[in-house]
Amino acid sequence: MIAIDRGIAARVASNKHRAILLVAGTAVIVGAVVAVVALLVTAPVVAATVGLLVAIAVAGLAWWGSVPLALRLLGADAADPIRHARLFNLVENLGAHAGVPQPELFVVTDGGLNALTMGRSPRHAMLIVTSGLLEQLDRIELEAVLAHELSHIRSDDILTATLAVGLFGVLGGPARAATGRGAGAMAAYLLVPAAAVAGLGLRLSIDRHREEVADAAGVHLTRYPPALVAALEKMQRSGTVISAVTASPATAHLWLGGPLPPPPPTRLGWLTRLFDTHAPLDERIEALREL
């Protein structure tokens, strides 16, 4: 029998409460705004009804639509039990030790070294790695990264992060586009206010220290900090940028390391920084060396 970690139990409860508040609060705000706008052209009862329907639609789309949206944007393929046998073996062994249900495994064909987990619950979780990560990390390093990702599932960090894809992350694209040039940038300027609000919402829903907490939890699971240090150092040298998601900033906050190249320096740089939820890898490496 696996003992219940009271710290993990508290984190799971906190993440569930935060997810409910996140969805309900966003739905109410959007519904209220729509109702006020509708009130300008229609009767109060009709405006309130429209606002309520919009709020319900926003909540439903966020709760049930964020996972398929993220999976489509990521372009991941189901991992093959034979071709990716090492991945399956490591996840199965680590999951049994941590008391985490076996997640669905996917691979993104890309040379960048990165990984993520997502889903609405530990029993319906997905773990996604890049082909570059599988190819360049040795067994002990890969085990450390997978332990990090499984700790996200165990603490239910994946719930709020996944919901944030549909609620806030979708406006990360316009935020980056507004820093560029051309017609696309001009059109994105119109969405700057909404993108700024979405960026703030993402900051409030995603703990900036969630990756450092997962680092510590993963190390506690493997009991070998040097392995994760070596993995993060290798990721830092080879790069965590993933070409497959350069057009999908909506999923950027899900990854272990920042998957997007830095935007060009412009006066709207503050807007894209709102969507950056990753602590620098060198800070995380230094923290692990102190364990």
Contacts in CASP RR format, 6 or more apart in sequence:
PFRMAT RR
TARGET T0000
AUTHOR 0000-0000-0000
METHOD contacts of the structure
MODEL  1
MIAIDRGIAARVASNKHRAILLVAGTAVIVGAVVAVVALLVTAPVVAATV
GLLVAIAVAGLAWWGSVPLALRLLGADAADPIRHARLFNLVENLGAHAGV
PQPELFVVTDGGLNALTMGRSPRHAMLIVTSGLLEQLDRIELEAVLAHEL
SHIRSDDILTATLAVGLFGVLGGPARAATGRGAGAMAAYLLVPAAAVAGL
GLRLSIDRHREEVADAAGVHLTRYPPALVAALEKMQRSGTVISAVTASPA
TAHLWLGGPLPPPPPTRLGWLTRLFDTHAPLDERIEALREL
2 98 0 8 1.000
2 99 0 8 1.000
8 154 0 8 1.000
8 155 0 8 1.000
11 155 0 8 1.000
11 156 0 8 1.000
11 157 0 8 1.000
12 155 0 8 1.000
12 156 0 8 1.000
15 155 0 8 1.000
15 156 0 8 1.000
15 157 0 8 1.000
15 159 0 8 1.000
15 160 0 8 1.000
16 156 0 8 1.000
16 159 0 8 1.000
18 160 0 8 1.000
18 205 0 8 1.000
19 159 0 8 1.000
19 160 0 8 1.000
19 163 0 8 1.000
22 160 0 8 1.000
22 163 0 8 1.000
22 164 0 8 1.000
22 167 0 8 1.000
22 205 0 8 1.000
23 59 0 8 1.000
23 60 0 8 1.000
23 62 0 8 1.000
23 63 0 8 1.000
23 163 0 8 1.000
23 167 0 8 1.000
24 59 0 8 1.000
26 58 0 8 1.000
26 59 0 8 1.000
26 62 0 8 1.000
26 167 0 8 1.000
27 55 0 8 1.000
27 56 0 8 1.000
27 58 0 8 1.000
27 59 0 8 1.000
27 62 0 8 1.000
28 55 0 8 1.000
30 54 0 8 1.000
30 55 0 8 1.000
30 58 0 8 1.000
31 51 0 8 1.000
31 52 0 8 1.000
31 54 0 8 1.000
31 55 0 8 1.000
31 58 0 8 1.000
32 51 0 8 1.000
32 55 0 8 1.000
34 50 0 8 1.000
34 51 0 8 1.000
34 54 0 8 1.000
34 55 0 8 1.000
35 47 0 8 1.000
35 48 0 8 1.000
35 50 0 8 1.000
35 51 0 8 1.000
35 52 0 8 1.000
35 54 0 8 1.000
36 47 0 8 1.000
38 46 0 8 1.000
38 47 0 8 1.000
38 50 0 8 1.000
38 51 0 8 1.000
39 47 0 8 1.000
42 50 0 8 1.000
61 166 0 8 1.000
62 163 0 8 1.000
62 166 0 8 1.000
62 167 0 8 1.000
63 120 0 8 1.000
63 163 0 8 1.000
65 166 0 8 1.000
66 120 0 8 1.000
66 162 0 8 1.000
66 163 0 8 1.000
66 164 0 8 1.000
66 165 0 8 1.000
66 166 0 8 1.000
66 167 0 8 1.000
67 118 0 8 1.000
67 119 0 8 1.000
67 120 0 8 1.000
67 124 0 8 1.000
67 126 0 8 1.000
67 162 0 8 1.000
69 165 0 8 1.000
69 166 0 8 1.000
69 170 0 8 1.000
69 250 0 8 1.000
70 118 0 8 1.000
70 162 0 8 1.000
70 165 0 8 1.000
70 166 0 8 1.000
70 250 0 8 1.000
70 251 0 8 1.000
70 254 0 8 1.000
71 106 0 8 1.000
71 118 0 8 1.000
71 126 0 8 1.000
73 165 0 8 1.000
73 245 0 8 1.000
73 248 0 8 1.000
73 250 0 8 1.000
73 251 0 8 1.000
74 106 0 8 1.000
74 108 0 8 1.000
74 128 0 8 1.000
74 244 0 8 1.000
74 245 0 8 1.000
74 248 0 8 1.000
74 251 0 8 1.000
75 108 0 8 1.000
75 244 0 8 1.000
76 106 0 8 1.000
76 107 0 8 1.000
76 108 0 8 1.000
76 128 0 8 1.000
77 106 0 8 1.000
77 107 0 8 1.000
77 108 0 8 1.000
77 109 0 8 1.000
78 104 0 8 1.000
78 105 0 8 1.000
78 106 0 8 1.000
78 107 0 8 1.000
79 87 0 8 1.000
79 88 0 8 1.000
79 105 0 8 1.000
79 106 0 8 1.000
79 107 0 8 1.000
81 88 0 8 1.000
84 105 0 8 1.000
84 107 0 8 1.000
84 134 0 8 1.000
86 134 0 8 1.000
86 139 0 8 1.000
86 142 0 8 1.000
87 105 0 8 1.000
87 107 0 8 1.000
87 129 0 8 1.000
87 134 0 8 1.000
87 142 0 8 1.000
87 146 0 8 1.000
88 105 0 8 1.000
90 139 0 8 1.000
90 142 0 8 1.000
90 143 0 8 1.000
90 146 0 8 1.000
91 102 0 8 1.000
91 103 0 8 1.000
91 105 0 8 1.000
91 127 0 8 1.000
91 146 0 8 1.000
91 150 0 8 1.000
92 102 0 8 1.000
94 100 0 8 1.000
94 143 0 8 1.000
94 146 0 8 1.000
94 147 0 8 1.000
94 150 0 8 1.000
94 221 0 8 1.000
94 222 0 8 1.000
95 101 0 8 1.000
95 102 0 8 1.000
95 150 0 8 1.000
97 221 0 8 1.000
98 147 0 8 1.000
98 150 0 8 1.000
98 151 0 8 1.000
98 154 0 8 1.000
98 221 0 8 1.000
99 154 0 8 1.000
100 122 0 8 1.000
100 125 0 8 1.000
100 150 0 8 1.000
100 153 0 8 1.000
100 154 0 8 1.000
101 122 0 8 1.000
101 123 0 8 1.000
101 125 0 8 1.000
101 153 0 8 1.000
103 117 0 8 1.000
103 122 0 8 1.000
103 125 0 8 1.000
103 126 0 8 1.000
103 127 0 8 1.000
103 150 0 8 1.000
103 153 0 8 1.000
104 125 0 8 1.000
104 126 0 8 1.000
104 127 0 8 1.000
105 126 0 8 1.000
105 127 0 8 1.000
105 128 0 8 1.000
105 129 0 8 1.000
106 126 0 8 1.000
106 127 0 8 1.000
106 128 0 8 1.000
106 129 0 8 1.000
107 128 0 8 1.000
107 129 0 8 1.000
107 130 0 8 1.000
107 131 0 8 1.000
107 134 0 8 1.000
108 128 0 8 1.000
108 129 0 8 1.000
108 130 0 8 1.000
108 131 0 8 1.000
108 242 0 8 1.000
108 244 0 8 1.000
108 245 0 8 1.000
109 130 0 8 1.000
109 131 0 8 1.000
109 244 0 8 1.000
110 130 0 8 1.000
110 131 0 8 1.000
110 132 0 8 1.000
110 242 0 8 1.000
110 243 0 8 1.000
110 244 0 8 1.000
111 130 0 8 1.000
111 131 0 8 1.000
111 132 0 8 1.000
111 135 0 8 1.000
111 242 0 8 1.000
111 243 0 8 1.000
112 130 0 8 1.000
112 132 0 8 1.000
112 133 0 8 1.000
112 238 0 8 1.000
112 239 0 8 1.000
112 240 0 8 1.000
112 241 0 8 1.000
112 242 0 8 1.000
112 243 0 8 1.000
113 130 0 8 1.000
113 132 0 8 1.000
113 133 0 8 1.000
113 136 0 8 1.000
113 137 0 8 1.000
113 234 0 8 1.000
113 235 0 8 1.000
113 238 0 8 1.000
113 239 0 8 1.000
113 240 0 8 1.000
114 129 0 8 1.000
114 130 0 8 1.000
114 133 0 8 1.000
114 235 0 8 1.000
114 240 0 8 1.000
114 242 0 8 1.000
114 255 0 8 1.000
114 256 0 8 1.000
114 257 0 8 1.000
114 258 0 8 1.000
114 259 0 8 1.000
115 127 0 8 1.000
115 128 0 8 1.000
115 129 0 8 1.000
115 130 0 8 1.000
115 133 0 8 1.000
115 145 0 8 1.000
115 146 0 8 1.000
115 148 0 8 1.000
115 149 0 8 1.000
115 255 0 8 1.000
115 256 0 8 1.000
116 127 0 8 1.000
116 128 0 8 1.000
116 149 0 8 1.000
116 251 0 8 1.000
116 254 0 8 1.000
116 255 0 8 1.000
116 256 0 8 1.000
117 125 0 8 1.000
117 126 0 8 1.000
117 127 0 8 1.000
117 128 0 8 1.000
117 149 0 8 1.000
117 150 0 8 1.000
117 152 0 8 1.000
117 153 0 8 1.000
117 158 0 8 1.000
117 254 0 8 1.000
118 125 0 8 1.000
118 126 0 8 1.000
118 128 0 8 1.000
118 158 0 8 1.000
118 161 0 8 1.000
118 162 0 8 1.000
118 165 0 8 1.000
118 254 0 8 1.000
119 125 0 8 1.000
119 126 0 8 1.000
119 158 0 8 1.000
119 159 0 8 1.000
119 162 0 8 1.000
120 158 0 8 1.000
120 159 0 8 1.000
120 162 0 8 1.000
120 163 0 8 1.000
121 156 0 8 1.000
121 159 0 8 1.000
122 153 0 8 1.000
122 154 0 8 1.000
122 156 0 8 1.000
122 158 0 8 1.000
125 153 0 8 1.000
125 158 0 8 1.000
127 146 0 8 1.000
127 149 0 8 1.000
127 150 0 8 1.000
127 153 0 8 1.000
129 145 0 8 1.000
129 146 0 8 1.000
130 242 0 8 1.000
133 142 0 8 1.000
133 145 0 8 1.000
133 235 0 8 1.000
134 142 0 8 1.000
136 234 0 8 1.000
136 238 0 8 1.000
137 145 0 8 1.000
137 231 0 8 1.000
137 234 0 8 1.000
140 224 0 8 1.000
140 227 0 8 1.000
140 230 0 8 1.000
141 227 0 8 1.000
141 228 0 8 1.000
141 230 0 8 1.000
141 231 0 8 1.000
141 234 0 8 1.000
142 231 0 8 1.000
143 222 0 8 1.000
143 227 0 8 1.000
144 218 0 8 1.000
144 219 0 8 1.000
144 222 0 8 1.000
144 224 0 8 1.000
144 227 0 8 1.000
144 228 0 8 1.000
144 230 0 8 1.000
144 231 0 8 1.000
145 228 0 8 1.000
145 231 0 8 1.000
145 256 0 8 1.000
147 217 0 8 1.000
147 218 0 8 1.000
147 219 0 8 1.000
147 221 0 8 1.000
147 222 0 8 1.000
147 228 0 8 1.000
148 211 0 8 1.000
148 214 0 8 1.000
148 215 0 8 1.000
148 217 0 8 1.000
148 218 0 8 1.000
148 228 0 8 1.000
148 256 0 8 1.000
149 214 0 8 1.000
149 256 0 8 1.000
150 218 0 8 1.000
150 221 0 8 1.000
151 213 0 8 1.000
151 214 0 8 1.000
151 217 0 8 1.000
151 218 0 8 1.000
151 221 0 8 1.000
152 158 0 8 1.000
152 161 0 8 1.000
152 210 0 8 1.000
152 214 0 8 1.000
154 217 0 8 1.000
155 213 0 8 1.000
155 214 0 8 1.000
155 217 0 8 1.000
157 207 0 8 1.000
157 210 0 8 1.000
157 214 0 8 1.000
160 205 0 8 1.000
160 206 0 8 1.000
161 205 0 8 1.000
161 206 0 8 1.000
161 210 0 8 1.000
161 253 0 8 1.000
161 254 0 8 1.000
162 254 0 8 1.000
163 205 0 8 1.000
164 201 0 8 1.000
164 202 0 8 1.000
164 205 0 8 1.000
164 206 0 8 1.000
164 253 0 8 1.000
165 250 0 8 1.000
165 251 0 8 1.000
165 254 0 8 1.000
166 250 0 8 1.000
167 198 0 8 1.000
167 201 0 8 1.000
167 205 0 8 1.000
168 198 0 8 1.000
168 199 0 8 1.000
168 201 0 8 1.000
168 202 0 8 1.000
168 205 0 8 1.000
169 198 0 8 1.000
169 199 0 8 1.000
169 202 0 8 1.000
169 249 0 8 1.000
169 250 0 8 1.000
169 251 0 8 1.000
169 252 0 8 1.000
169 253 0 8 1.000
169 275 0 8 1.000
170 198 0 8 1.000
170 250 0 8 1.000
171 191 0 8 1.000
171 194 0 8 1.000
171 195 0 8 1.000
171 198 0 8 1.000
171 199 0 8 1.000
172 195 0 8 1.000
172 198 0 8 1.000
172 199 0 8 1.000
172 249 0 8 1.000
172 250 0 8 1.000
172 252 0 8 1.000
172 272 0 8 1.000
172 275 0 8 1.000
173 188 0 8 1.000
173 195 0 8 1.000
173 247 0 8 1.000
173 248 0 8 1.000
173 249 0 8 1.000
173 250 0 8 1.000
174 188 0 8 1.000
174 191 0 8 1.000
174 192 0 8 1.000
174 194 0 8 1.000
174 195 0 8 1.000
175 188 0 8 1.000
175 192 0 8 1.000
175 195 0 8 1.000
175 196 0 8 1.000
175 198 0 8 1.000
175 199 0 8 1.000
175 249 0 8 1.000
175 268 0 8 1.000
175 271 0 8 1.000
175 272 0 8 1.000
175 274 0 8 1.000
175 275 0 8 1.000
176 249 0 8 1.000
176 260 0 8 1.000
176 263 0 8 1.000
176 272 0 8 1.000
176 275 0 8 1.000
177 184 0 8 1.000
177 185 0 8 1.000
177 187 0 8 1.000
177 188 0 8 1.000
178 185 0 8 1.000
178 188 0 8 1.000
178 189 0 8 1.000
178 191 0 8 1.000
178 192 0 8 1.000
178 195 0 8 1.000
178 268 0 8 1.000
178 271 0 8 1.000
179 185 0 8 1.000
179 263 0 8 1.000
179 264 0 8 1.000
179 266 0 8 1.000
179 268 0 8 1.000
179 269 0 8 1.000
179 271 0 8 1.000
179 272 0 8 1.000
180 263 0 8 1.000
180 264 0 8 1.000
180 266 0 8 1.000
188 195 0 8 1.000
192 268 0 8 1.000
192 271 0 8 1.000
195 271 0 8 1.000
196 271 0 8 1.000
196 274 0 8 1.000
198 275 0 8 1.000
199 271 0 8 1.000
199 274 0 8 1.000
199 275 0 8 1.000
200 274 0 8 1.000
202 253 0 8 1.000
202 274 0 8 1.000
202 275 0 8 1.000
202 277 0 8 1.000
203 274 0 8 1.000
203 277 0 8 1.000
206 253 0 8 1.000
206 277 0 8 1.000
207 213 0 8 1.000
208 277 0 8 1.000
208 279 0 8 1.000
209 279 0 8 1.000
210 277 0 8 1.000
211 256 0 8 1.000
211 257 0 8 1.000
211 278 0 8 1.000
211 279 0 8 1.000
211 284 0 8 1.000
212 279 0 8 1.000
212 283 0 8 1.000
212 284 0 8 1.000
212 287 0 8 1.000
215 228 0 8 1.000
215 284 0 8 1.000
215 287 0 8 1.000
215 288 0 8 1.000
216 287 0 8 1.000
216 288 0 8 1.000
216 291 0 8 1.000
218 228 0 8 1.000
219 225 0 8 1.000
219 228 0 8 1.000
219 288 0 8 1.000
219 291 0 8 1.000
222 228 0 8 1.000
225 288 0 8 1.000
225 289 0 8 1.000
225 291 0 8 1.000
228 288 0 8 1.000
229 285 0 8 1.000
229 288 0 8 1.000
229 289 0 8 1.000
232 281 0 8 1.000
232 284 0 8 1.000
232 285 0 8 1.000
232 288 0 8 1.000
233 285 0 8 1.000
235 256 0 8 1.000
235 257 0 8 1.000
235 281 0 8 1.000
236 281 0 8 1.000
236 282 0 8 1.000
236 285 0 8 1.000
240 255 0 8 1.000
240 256 0 8 1.000
240 257 0 8 1.000
240 258 0 8 1.000
240 259 0 8 1.000
240 281 0 8 1.000
241 258 0 8 1.000
241 259 0 8 1.000
241 260 0 8 1.000
241 261 0 8 1.000
242 255 0 8 1.000
242 259 0 8 1.000
245 251 0 8 1.000
245 252 0 8 1.000
245 255 0 8 1.000
245 259 0 8 1.000
245 260 0 8 1.000
246 260 0 8 1.000
246 261 0 8 1.000
249 260 0 8 1.000
249 275 0 8 1.000
251 259 0 8 1.000
252 258 0 8 1.000
252 259 0 8 1.000
252 260 0 8 1.000
252 275 0 8 1.000
252 276 0 8 1.000
252 277 0 8 1.000
253 275 0 8 1.000
253 277 0 8 1.000
253 278 0 8 1.000
255 278 0 8 1.000
257 278 0 8 1.000
257 281 0 8 1.000
258 276 0 8 1.000
258 278 0 8 1.000
263 269 0 8 1.000
263 272 0 8 1.000
END
